[in-house]
Amino acid sequence: MPGYKVKFETVTVGGADYLIRSLFDLQQYADPAGEADLIGVPPANWSLFGHIWPSARVLALAMHDFELAGKRILEIGAGLALASLVIHKRNGNVTVSDWHPLSEPFLKENLLLNNLSVLKYQTGNWETGNPALGRFDLIIGSDILYERQQPLQLARFIDRHAAAAAEIVIVDPDRGNRSAFCREMTSLGFEATTRRAAPFLENGDAYKGCFMGFSKQRKRMAGLD
């Protein structure tokens, strides 16, 4: 037994069904080898990676018909990486990144459940450098600004791994750190755009949030206009 309970749920994105293995609930903590503790994942946040959050559904749906051709793509703070599964199914060149030690094992299981081939994964700690990660043309993420220190950390991480003409797409459920993140990104030379997300998810649940788009060059944010 791994020390935690899981469930299997079907998530529909753009009319296509994905079978997702996730944590049974968010009231769990299991770190017998001390891996999460070693990298600073607190017990209160341990389970957050293992849930399909509403903003993840919004980002996944956006990636269902986003222009991907020729782009090297990175999903940051991916958790269960629903958006990356959608991109991978469309044959996009995507790398999954998260700092939680169970994110990669859950990704492997969900790839198998959906008859998808192996997907690239890199540990992504926003506080430290990762030269092996490289640079990307499109960087995406959802609901990743829930702590006060994250706007600065995330902006610097993105700047380190963004290609010269990179596009950044972040879905945020109106958390209080959004404005600070936008300020950090513009201070690094990114142009910012925002728009409201649709008020309902594909499954009919209400949603309140927005898309934040950033680019290093003045260019149309393909798929978000």
C-alpha positions, -999 to 999 in steps of 0.1 A, spaced: 0 0 0 14 34 -9 -1 51 22 -28 71 2 -60 63 -15 -68 69 -52 -98 71 -74 -104 70 -112 -125 97 -129 -134 105 -164 -127 141 -174 -141 154 -207 -120 179 -227 -133 192 -260 -157 162 -262 -129 137 -257 -128 116 -225 -96 111 -204 -94 85 -176 -75 101 -147 -61 85 -116 -62 110 -88 -61 112 -51 -93 100 -34 -95 132 -14 -73 161 -3 -72 151 34 -42 128 29 -5 129 37 20 101 29 57 107 28 73 76 42 107 82 26 107 119 34 110 129 -2 84 157 0 97 170 33 133 171 18 122 195 -10 100 216 12 65 203 4 45 210 36 20 184 49 -9 209 43 0 212 6 11 176 0 -22 165 -16 -27 195 -39 -9 179 -68 -33 150 -70 -66 167 -78 -81 180 -111 -87 216 -102 -112 237 -122 -85 259 -137 -67 228 -150 -99 219 -169 -100 255 -183 -64 253 -195 -68 218 -209 -98 229 -230 -78 259 -243 -50 235 -253 -75 213 -272 -75 237 -302 -44 259 -294 -19 263 -322 9 239 -313 28 233 -346 65 238 -343 64 248 -306 84 234 -277 59 234 -248 64 233 -210 36 229 -185 47 242 -151 32 233 -117 15 206 -137 1 184 -109 -18 157 -128 -9 174 -161 -43 173 -178 -34 200 -202 -2 181 -212 -22 149 -218 -44 169 -242 -14 184 -260 3 150 -261 -27 134 -276 -25 161 -303 11 151 -309 24 183 -294 60 185 -282 54 190 -245 74 186 -213 57 182 -179 72 199 -149 63 198 -112 82 197 -79 60 171 -61 77 137 -60 45 118 -69 36 140 -99 58 119 -123 45 84 -111 9 96 -114 17 110 -149 30 76 -160 -1 58 -147 -24 83 -165 -5 79 -198 -10 42 -196 -47 46 -187 -52 67 -219 -31 46 -242 -6 74 -246 32 70 -251 58 82 -227 59 119 -220 89 140 -211 91 150 -174 115 174 -155 114 183 -118 107 220 -116 116 239 -85 110 276 -91 135 286 -65 165 268 -81 179 266 -116 175 236 -139 199 240 -168 187 206 -182 152 220 -187 162 244 -215 139 270 -231 104 268 -245 83 286 -271 51 281 -251 49 279 -213 15 271 -197 2 267 -162 -30 268 -141 -38 279 -105 -1 283 -96 -2 316 -77 -16 306 -43 13 317 -21 27 352 -16 63 344 -26 53 328 -59 48 358 -82 86 366 -80 97 330 -81 75 321 -110 83 351 -131 121 345 -127 116 308 -135 96 316 -166 122 342 -177 150 316 -174 131 290 -195 113 312 -221 126 313 -257 132 347 -272 97 349 -287 79 328 -261 42 328 -253 30 323 -218 -5 312 -209 -16 311 -173 -51 303 -160 -58 319 -126 -90 316 -106 -88 352 -94 -63 346 -66 -49 377 -49 -14 372 -62 -22 378 -99 -15 415 -100 19 410 -83 28 383 -109 18 406 -138 40 434 -123 70 410 -120 65 397 -156 63 432 -171 94 442 -152 112 414 -170 102 427 -204 71 407 -211 40 422 -226 8 412 -207 -28 406 -218 -57 393 -198 -92 381 -206 -120 365 -186 -125 328 -189 -159 313 -197 -182 313 -167 -189 276 -169 -167 245 -173 -173 219 -199 -191 197 -172 -214 226 -164 -198 237 -131 -196 275 -126 -161 290 -129 -146 324 -122 -111 332 -134 -91 346 -162 -64 339 -188 -31 358 -184 -10 359 -216 25 372 -218 50 375 -247 85 388 -253 75 402 -286 44 420 -298 24 393 -314 -11 378 -315 -17 353 -287 -28 325 -310 -59 307 -298 -68 332 -272 -83 360 -293 
